[in-house]
């Protein structure tokens, strides 16, 4: 694939490529969010993927598009957790070595899941960006191939297959609400939906603490942000040297919104109680945006992508207990 915008053809090719690795996830109706929003709201359950997040789509597409001789030399990545787990899973099935660089901020539950899949884990630095710098040096020193978590055309095309599924399951879709970090997920989905109809509204949601893409969009260029502790740990980290996602988000995304730590926790509790769904903080930001009326225009048929489920069980149960009264007030019981 050339260094240019990802195309719809790339997304269709990705769908064929990843079919035996990534699930076609359900799209379910949410009567409670529908009542809150005034239009029909549906949840895209990427939290039910094999490795607990959408990341398996992009990681699979990238690995399967590598020449065999390149795969045999081994791969390396940097991750806030979910991409590393996805890469490790696919690499094990293909018999490919995977090295995953994580920062000290990555939760233990995500580290353990990656380790169980047989990847070589390196913990380096306090932030995602420090781990990225180290991984880049390791790539050159050891002759490994970097599998970037978001800023890669094959990865973006893989995530864009979610957009195809949304169009097929909900042809009347007029709004999509998607977690936003490095932008690979939203860039791919937005391209697919905007290619079908320019009128479909695309909304990215980030946490208030260190939202790198949102701050970069405001500045009109990629900027560094201070990485802060957040319950939405999957969305943490900077954009690094960026060749694809920043420009695609600028081109295809209509709105970005921020949600607080408290609002994210309420959304996680909502998903567990109302839908019996385990959703991690980064995966629940879209629900948070709708519960707290952050999205300017919610259409008649809105899809919210729940991007992951990799959260410590004790933490989730603690959140559910703490936010019971607030959640009841928001959702009418």
C-alpha positions as a LaTeX table, in Angstrom:
\begin{tabular}{lrrr}
\hline
Residue & $x$ (\AA) & $y$ (\AA) & $z$ (\AA) \\
\hline
Unk1 & 0.00 & 0.00 & 0.00 \\
Unk2 & 1.38 & 3.39 & $-0.96$ \\
Unk3 & 1.84 & 6.23 & 1.51 \\
Unk4 & $-1.44$ & 7.88 & 0.66 \\
Unk5 & $-4.96$ & 8.01 & 1.97 \\
Unk6 & $-6.53$ & 4.67 & 2.75 \\
Unk7 & $-9.27$ & 3.80 & 0.24 \\
Unk8 & $-12.52$ & 1.85 & 0.38 \\
Unk9 & $-10.86$ & $-0.84$ & $-1.70$ \\
Unk10 & $-8.28$ & $-1.24$ & 1.06 \\
Unk11 & $-11.05$ & $-1.74$ & 3.62 \\
Unk12 & $-12.80$ & $-4.38$ & 1.50 \\
Unk13 & $-9.49$ & $-6.18$ & 0.99 \\
Unk14 & $-8.92$ & $-6.04$ & 4.73 \\
Unk15 & $-12.29$ & $-7.64$ & 5.41 \\
Unk16 & $-11.34$ & $-10.63$ & 3.27 \\
Unk17 & $-7.91$ & $-10.83$ & 4.87 \\
Unk18 & $-9.03$ & $-10.84$ & 8.51 \\
Unk19 & $-12.18$ & $-12.98$ & 8.22 \\
Unk20 & $-10.73$ & $-16.03$ & 9.97 \\
Unk21 & $-9.28$ & $-14.00$ & 12.86 \\
Unk22 & $-11.74$ & $-11.22$ & 13.75 \\
Unk23 & $-15.40$ & $-11.70$ & 14.62 \\
Unk24 & $-18.26$ & $-9.86$ & 12.99 \\
Unk25 & $-19.54$ & $-8.30$ & 16.20 \\
Unk26 & $-23.20$ & $-7.75$ & 17.15 \\
Unk27 & $-25.03$ & $-4.43$ & 16.91 \\
Unk28 & $-27.68$ & $-4.19$ & 19.64 \\
Unk29 & $-30.36$ & $-1.65$ & 20.44 \\
Unk30 & $-30.11$ & 0.35 & 23.69 \\
Unk31 & $-33.58$ & 1.40 & 24.86 \\
Unk32 & $-32.10$ & 3.43 & 27.75 \\
Unk33 & $-29.74$ & 5.47 & 25.57 \\
Unk34 & $-32.51$ & 5.85 & 23.02 \\
Unk35 & $-34.72$ & 7.40 & 25.69 \\
Unk36 & $-31.88$ & 9.71 & 26.76 \\
Unk37 & $-30.99$ & 10.80 & 23.23 \\
Unk38 & $-34.30$ & 11.16 & 21.42 \\
Unk39 & $-33.21$ & 8.93 & 18.53 \\
Unk40 & $-32.58$ & 5.21 & 18.20 \\
Unk41 & $-29.18$ & 4.27 & 19.67 \\
Unk42 & $-27.32$ & 1.05 & 18.93 \\
Unk43 & $-24.16$ & $-0.39$ & 20.47 \\
Unk44 & $-21.44$ & $-1.99$ & 18.32 \\
Unk45 & $-19.93$ & $-4.65$ & 20.56 \\
Unk46 & $-16.24$ & $-4.70$ & 19.73 \\
Unk47 & $-15.70$ & $-5.53$ & 23.41 \\
Unk48 & $-16.71$ & $-9.09$ & 22.42 \\
Unk49 & $-13.76$ & $-9.60$ & 20.07 \\
Unk50 & $-11.41$ & $-12.55$ & 20.71 \\
Unk51 & $-8.77$ & $-10.42$ & 22.47 \\
Unk52 & $-11.27$ & $-8.09$ & 24.11 \\
Unk53 & $-11.00$ & $-5.18$ & 21.68 \\
Unk54 & $-11.27$ & $-4.01$ & 18.07 \\
Unk55 & $-7.47$ & $-4.00$ & 17.79 \\
Unk56 & $-7.40$ & $-7.53$ & 16.42 \\
Unk57 & $-8.76$ & $-6.24$ & 13.10 \\
Unk58 & $-5.89$ & $-3.87$ & 12.32 \\
Unk59 & $-3.16$ & $-6.06$ & 13.79 \\
Unk60 & $-4.29$ & $-9.03$ & 11.71 \\
Unk61 & $-4.48$ & $-7.05$ & 8.49 \\
Unk62 & $-1.00$ & $-5.63$ & 8.98 \\
Unk63 & 0.64 & $-8.95$ & 9.88 \\
Unk64 & $-0.96$ & $-10.86$ & 7.01 \\
Unk65 & 0.19 & $-8.21$ & 4.54 \\
Unk66 & 3.84 & $-8.53$ & 5.57 \\
Unk67 & 6.05 & $-10.56$ & 3.22 \\
Unk68 & 6.89 & $-13.96$ & 4.71 \\
Unk69 & 10.60 & $-13.14$ & 5.01 \\
Unk70 & 9.77 & $-9.99$ & 6.98 \\
Unk71 & 7.45 & $-11.89$ & 9.34 \\
Unk72 & 10.18 & $-14.43$ & 10.00 \\
Unk73 & 12.49 & $-11.71$ & 11.35 \\
Unk74 & 9.95 & $-10.88$ & 14.04 \\
Unk75 & 7.77 & $-7.92$ & 14.96 \\
Unk76 & 7.70 & $-5.24$ & 17.62 \\
Unk77 & 5.09 & $-2.80$ & 18.82 \\
Unk78 & 4.30 & $-0.28$ & 21.51 \\
Unk79 & 0.92 & $-0.41$ & 23.17 \\
Unk80 & $-1.29$ & 0.86 & 25.95 \\
Unk81 & $-2.41$ & $-2.77$ & 26.23 \\
Unk82 & $-5.07$ & $-3.78$ & 23.73 \\
Unk83 & $-3.00$ & $-3.55$ & 20.54 \\
Unk84 & $-0.21$ & $-5.51$ & 22.19 \\
Unk85 & $-2.65$ & $-8.25$ & 23.15 \\
Unk86 & $-4.11$ & $-8.39$ & 19.65 \\
Unk87 & $-0.70$ & $-8.54$ & 17.99 \\
Unk88 & 0.45 & $-11.25$ & 20.40 \\
Unk89 & $-2.63$ & $-13.37$ & 19.64 \\
Unk90 & $-2.29$ & $-13.13$ & 15.87 \\
Unk91 & 1.49 & $-13.58$ & 15.97 \\
Unk92 & 1.13 & $-16.78$ & 18.00 \\
Unk93 & $-1.34$ & $-18.21$ & 15.49 \\
Unk94 & 1.02 & $-17.37$ & 12.64 \\
Unk95 & 4.18 & $-18.54$ & 14.42 \\
Unk96 & 5.68 & $-15.04$ & 14.40 \\
Unk97 & 7.78 & $-13.55$ & 17.19 \\
Unk98 & 6.20 & $-10.52$ & 18.86 \\
Unk99 & 7.93 & $-8.04$ & 21.16 \\
Unk100 & 5.57 & $-5.68$ & 23.00 \\
Unk101 & 6.85 & $-2.50$ & 24.67 \\
Unk102 & 4.64 & $-1.17$ & 27.45 \\
Unk103 & 4.96 & 1.78 & 29.76 \\
Unk104 & 4.74 & 1.46 & 33.53 \\
Unk105 & 1.23 & 2.94 & 33.31 \\
Unk106 & $-0.27$ & $-0.11$ & 31.53 \\
Unk107 & $-2.56$ & $-1.98$ & 33.98 \\
Unk108 & $-1.40$ & $-5.36$ & 35.26 \\
Unk109 & $-4.45$ & $-7.13$ & 33.83 \\
Unk110 & $-3.34$ & $-6.12$ & 30.33 \\
Unk111 & 0.29 & $-7.06$ & 30.92 \\
Unk112 & $-0.70$ & $-10.54$ & 32.11 \\
Unk113 & $-2.97$ & $-11.13$ & 29.12 \\
Unk114 & $-0.14$ & $-10.28$ & 26.70 \\
Unk115 & 2.36 & $-12.45$ & 28.55 \\
Unk116 & 0.00 & $-15.47$ & 28.48 \\
Unk117 & $-0.04$ & $-15.23$ & 24.68 \\
Unk118 & 3.71 & $-15.77$ & 24.51 \\
Unk119 & 4.93 & $-12.31$ & 23.54 \\
Unk120 & 8.19 & $-10.87$ & 24.85 \\
Unk121 & 7.22 & $-7.96$ & 27.10 \\
Unk122 & 9.46 & $-4.99$ & 27.78 \\
Unk123 & 8.38 & $-2.44$ & 30.37 \\
Unk124 & 10.06 & 0.88 & 29.71 \\
Unk125 & 9.28 & 4.45 & 30.72 \\
Unk126 & 6.49 & 6.11 & 32.62 \\
Unk127 & 4.47 & 7.07 & 29.53 \\
Unk128 & 3.38 & 5.67 & 26.19 \\
Unk129 & 5.67 & 8.09 & 24.34 \\
Unk130 & 8.72 & 6.93 & 26.30 \\
Unk131 & 7.86 & 3.31 & 25.50 \\
Unk132 & 7.43 & 4.27 & 21.83 \\
Unk133 & 10.88 & 5.86 & 21.68 \\
Unk134 & 12.41 & 2.72 & 23.15 \\
Unk135 & 10.51 & 0.44 & 20.77 \\
Unk136 & 11.73 & 2.49 & 17.80 \\
Unk137 & 15.33 & 2.00 & 18.91 \\
Unk138 & 14.75 & $-1.73$ & 19.41 \\
Unk139 & 13.25 & $-1.98$ & 15.92 \\
Unk140 & 16.50 & $-0.81$ & 14.35 \\
Unk141 & 18.88 & $-2.60$ & 16.69 \\
Unk142 & 17.22 & $-6.02$ & 16.41 \\
Unk143 & 15.98 & $-5.88$ & 12.83 \\
Unk144 & 12.34 & $-6.22$ & 13.87 \\
Unk145 & 9.32 & $-4.81$ & 12.00 \\
Unk146 & 7.20 & $-2.21$ & 13.77 \\
Unk147 & 3.48 & $-2.95$ & 13.85 \\
Unk148 & 2.19 & 0.51 & 14.68 \\
Unk149 & $-0.93$ & 0.58 & 16.87 \\
Unk150 & $-2.76$ & 3.19 & 14.78 \\
Unk151 & $-0.72$ & 5.21 & 12.25 \\
Unk152 & $-0.46$ & 2.59 & 9.53 \\
Unk153 & $-2.64$ & 2.22 & 6.41 \\
Unk154 & $-3.15$ & $-1.55$ & 6.86 \\
Unk155 & $-4.12$ & $-1.03$ & 10.50 \\
Unk156 & $-6.54$ & 1.78 & 9.61 \\
Unk157 & $-8.11$ & $-0.34$ & 6.84 \\
Unk158 & $-8.55$ & $-3.22$ & 9.27 \\
Unk159 & $-10.38$ & $-1.00$ & 11.76 \\
Unk160 & $-12.45$ & 0.39 & 8.88 \\
Unk161 & $-14.12$ & $-3.01$ & 8.47 \\
Unk162 & $-16.27$ & $-2.01$ & 11.45 \\
Unk163 & $-17.72$ & 0.72 & 9.24 \\
Unk164 & $-18.71$ & $-1.85$ & 6.62 \\
Unk165 & $-20.53$ & $-3.90$ & 9.25 \\
Unk166 & $-22.35$ & $-0.83$ & 10.54 \\
Unk167 & $-23.57$ & 0.02 & 7.05 \\
Unk168 & $-24.78$ & $-3.53$ & 6.47 \\
Unk169 & $-26.52$ & $-3.92$ & 9.84 \\
Unk170 & $-27.87$ & $-0.36$ & 10.04 \\
Unk171 & $-28.13$ & 1.08 & 6.50 \\
Unk172 & $-30.04$ & 4.08 & 7.86 \\
Unk173 & $-27.21$ & 5.07 & 10.22 \\
Unk174 & $-26.80$ & 8.85 & 10.40 \\
Unk175 & $-24.42$ & 9.27 & 13.38 \\
Unk176 & $-21.53$ & 7.25 & 14.75 \\
Unk177 & $-19.82$ & 7.86 & 18.10 \\
Unk178 & $-16.35$ & 6.36 & 18.43 \\
Unk179 & $-13.57$ & 6.39 & 21.06 \\
Unk180 & $-10.68$ & 8.58 & 19.90 \\
Unk181 & $-7.02$ & 8.21 & 20.80 \\
Unk182 & $-4.42$ & 7.86 & 18.05 \\
Unk183 & $-7.25$ & 7.86 & 15.53 \\
Unk184 & $-6.84$ & 4.56 & 13.69 \\
Unk185 & $-10.28$ & 3.31 & 14.72 \\
Unk186 & $-12.17$ & 6.51 & 13.97 \\
Unk187 & $-10.24$ & 7.21 & 10.75 \\
Unk188 & $-11.14$ & 3.81 & 9.30 \\
Unk189 & $-14.78$ & 3.92 & 10.36 \\
Unk190 & $-15.26$ & 7.53 & 9.25 \\
Unk191 & $-13.78$ & 6.79 & 5.81 \\
Unk192 & $-16.16$ & 3.86 & 5.31 \\
Unk193 & $-19.24$ & 5.79 & 6.43 \\
Unk194 & $-18.43$ & 9.04 & 4.64 \\
Unk195 & $-17.80$ & 7.09 & 1.44 \\
Unk196 & $-21.36$ & 5.77 & 1.69 \\
Unk197 & $-22.87$ & 9.15 & 2.57 \\
Unk198 & $-21.17$ & 12.45 & 3.31 \\
Unk199 & $-24.13$ & 13.29 & 5.54 \\
Unk200 & $-23.34$ & 10.66 & 8.17 \\
Unk201 & $-22.03$ & 12.49 & 11.24 \\
Unk202 & $-18.83$ & 11.14 & 12.73 \\
Unk203 & $-18.04$ & 11.95 & 16.36 \\
Unk204 & $-14.85$ & 11.14 & 18.25 \\
Unk205 & $-14.80$ & 10.97 & 22.06 \\
Unk206 & $-11.71$ & 11.31 & 24.24 \\
Unk207 & $-11.09$ & 11.63 & 27.96 \\
Unk208 & $-10.32$ & 15.05 & 29.42 \\
Unk209 & $-6.91$ & 13.91 & 30.70 \\
Unk210 & $-4.32$ & 14.19 & 27.94 \\
Unk211 & $-6.49$ & 13.97 & 24.79 \\
Unk212 & $-3.67$ & 14.10 & 22.22 \\
Unk213 & $-5.72$ & 14.02 & 19.03 \\
Unk214 & $-8.26$ & 16.58 & 20.22 \\
Unk215 & $-5.54$ & 19.00 & 21.32 \\
Unk216 & $-3.75$ & 18.49 & 17.99 \\
Unk217 & $-6.94$ & 19.22 & 16.04 \\
Unk218 & $-7.41$ & 22.43 & 18.01 \\
Unk219 & $-3.83$ & 23.46 & 17.26 \\
Unk220 & $-4.08$ & 22.51 & 13.58 \\
Unk221 & $-0.97$ & 20.34 & 13.89 \\
Unk222 & 0.31 & 17.39 & 15.89 \\
Unk223 & 1.25 & 18.55 & 19.39 \\
Unk224 & 2.64 & 16.86 & 22.48 \\
Unk225 & 0.42 & 16.53 & 25.54 \\
Unk226 & 1.15 & 15.55 & 29.11 \\
Unk227 & 0.06 & 11.96 & 29.66 \\
Unk228 & $-2.07$ & 11.79 & 32.81 \\
Unk229 & $-3.46$ & 8.83 & 34.75 \\
Unk230 & $-6.95$ & 8.00 & 33.48 \\
Unk231 & $-9.58$ & 5.33 & 33.80 \\
Unk232 & $-9.59$ & 5.35 & 29.99 \\
Unk233 & $-6.04$ & 3.98 & 29.88 \\
Unk234 & $-6.54$ & 2.49 & 26.40 \\
Unk235 & $-6.80$ & 6.03 & 25.02 \\
Unk236 & $-3.62$ & 7.35 & 26.64 \\
Unk237 & $-0.51$ & 8.40 & 24.72 \\
Unk238 & 0.63 & 10.84 & 22.05 \\
Unk239 & 0.45 & 10.76 & 18.26 \\
Unk240 & 4.21 & 10.54 & 17.64 \\
Unk241 & 5.50 & 11.20 & 14.12 \\
Unk242 & 2.15 & 11.00 & 12.33 \\
Unk243 & 1.66 & 10.30 & 8.62 \\
Unk244 & $-1.96$ & 9.17 & 8.32 \\
Unk245 & $-4.46$ & 9.44 & 11.16 \\
Unk246 & $-4.23$ & 13.15 & 11.98 \\
Unk247 & $-4.95$ & 14.14 & 8.37 \\
Unk248 & $-7.75$ & 11.59 & 8.07 \\
Unk249 & $-9.42$ & 12.74 & 11.30 \\
Unk250 & $-9.20$ & 16.33 & 10.08 \\
Unk251 & $-10.79$ & 15.34 & 6.78 \\
Unk252 & $-13.52$ & 12.91 & 7.83 \\
Unk253 & $-14.58$ & 13.71 & 11.42 \\
Unk254 & $-17.33$ & 16.22 & 12.18 \\
Unk255 & $-17.04$ & 16.63 & 15.94 \\
Unk256 & $-14.87$ & 15.73 & 18.91 \\
Unk257 & $-15.96$ & 15.83 & 22.54 \\
Unk258 & $-14.32$ & 15.22 & 25.91 \\
Unk259 & $-15.69$ & 13.33 & 28.91 \\
Unk260 & $-14.56$ & 13.38 & 32.53 \\
Unk261 & $-13.30$ & 10.49 & 34.65 \\
Unk262 & $-16.55$ & 10.50 & 36.60 \\
Unk263 & $-18.62$ & 10.39 & 33.41 \\
Unk264 & $-16.57$ & 7.48 & 32.06 \\
Unk265 & $-17.04$ & 5.52 & 35.29 \\
Unk266 & $-20.79$ & 6.11 & 35.14 \\
Unk267 & $-20.83$ & 4.82 & 31.56 \\
Unk268 & $-18.97$ & 1.63 & 32.56 \\
Unk269 & $-21.49$ & 1.05 & 35.33 \\
Unk270 & $-24.36$ & 1.74 & 32.93 \\
Unk271 & $-23.10$ & $-0.85$ & 30.43 \\
Unk272 & $-22.74$ & $-3.46$ & 33.14 \\
Unk273 & $-26.13$ & $-2.93$ & 34.77 \\
Unk274 & $-28.34$ & $-2.15$ & 31.79 \\
Unk275 & $-26.75$ & $-4.39$ & 29.16 \\
Unk276 & $-24.71$ & $-6.88$ & 31.24 \\
Unk277 & $-21.65$ & $-5.81$ & 29.25 \\
Unk278 & $-18.09$ & $-5.56$ & 30.52 \\
Unk279 & $-16.64$ & $-2.38$ & 28.98 \\
Unk280 & $-13.32$ & $-0.80$ & 29.92 \\
Unk281 & $-12.96$ & 2.95 & 30.42 \\
Unk282 & $-11.64$ & 3.72 & 26.94 \\
Unk283 & $-14.43$ & 1.63 & 25.42 \\
Unk284 & $-17.18$ & 3.38 & 27.37 \\
Unk285 & $-16.47$ & 7.01 & 26.42 \\
Unk286 & $-19.13$ & 7.01 & 23.70 \\
Unk287 & $-21.79$ & 5.97 & 26.18 \\
Unk288 & $-20.54$ & 8.69 & 28.53 \\
Unk289 & $-20.90$ & 11.30 & 25.79 \\
Unk290 & $-24.54$ & 10.37 & 25.17 \\
Unk291 & $-25.51$ & 9.97 & 28.83 \\
Unk292 & $-24.23$ & 13.47 & 29.52 \\
Unk293 & $-25.52$ & 15.06 & 26.30 \\
Unk294 & $-22.05$ & 16.02 & 25.05 \\
Unk295 & $-22.78$ & 15.31 & 21.35 \\
Unk296 & $-24.22$ & 18.37 & 19.61 \\
Unk297 & $-26.44$ & 16.53 & 17.12 \\
Unk298 & $-27.64$ & 13.00 & 17.80 \\
Unk299 & $-29.37$ & 11.60 & 14.75 \\
Unk300 & $-32.35$ & 9.31 & 14.31 \\
Unk301 & $-30.10$ & 6.25 & 14.11 \\
Unk302 & $-26.88$ & 6.45 & 16.10 \\
Unk303 & $-24.26$ & 3.75 & 16.57 \\
Unk304 & $-21.85$ & 3.84 & 19.52 \\
Unk305 & $-18.70$ & 1.74 & 19.26 \\
Unk306 & $-17.77$ & $-0.07$ & 22.49 \\
Unk307 & $-14.13$ & $-0.65$ & 21.69 \\
Unk308 & $-12.88$ & $-2.91$ & 24.47 \\
Unk309 & $-13.53$ & $-4.99$ & 27.59 \\
Unk310 & $-10.07$ & $-5.36$ & 29.12 \\
Unk311 & $-10.60$ & $-4.02$ & 32.62 \\
Unk312 & $-9.72$ & $-5.42$ & 36.03 \\
Unk313 & $-12.82$ & $-7.16$ & 37.43 \\
Unk314 & $-12.34$ & $-5.77$ & 40.93 \\
Unk315 & $-12.09$ & $-2.22$ & 39.57 \\
Unk316 & $-15.25$ & $-2.65$ & 37.48 \\
Unk317 & $-17.26$ & $-3.98$ & 40.41 \\
Unk318 & $-16.02$ & $-1.16$ & 42.60 \\
Unk319 & $-17.12$ & 1.36 & 39.96 \\
Unk320 & $-20.51$ & $-0.31$ & 39.66 \\
Unk321 & $-21.14$ & $-0.04$ & 43.41 \\
Unk322 & $-19.89$ & 3.54 & 43.67 \\
Unk323 & $-21.98$ & 4.87 & 40.78 \\
Unk324 & $-25.26$ & 3.11 & 41.40 \\
Unk325 & $-27.19$ & 6.18 & 42.66 \\
Unk326 & $-25.88$ & 8.50 & 39.94 \\
Unk327 & $-26.65$ & 5.96 & 37.25 \\
Unk328 & $-30.20$ & 5.49 & 38.50 \\
Unk329 & $-30.81$ & 9.25 & 38.31 \\
Unk330 & $-29.44$ & 9.40 & 34.77 \\
Unk331 & $-31.38$ & 6.44 & 33.40 \\
Unk332 & $-34.58$ & 6.59 & 35.37 \\
Unk333 & $-34.01$ & 3.65 & 37.68 \\
\hline
\end{tabular}
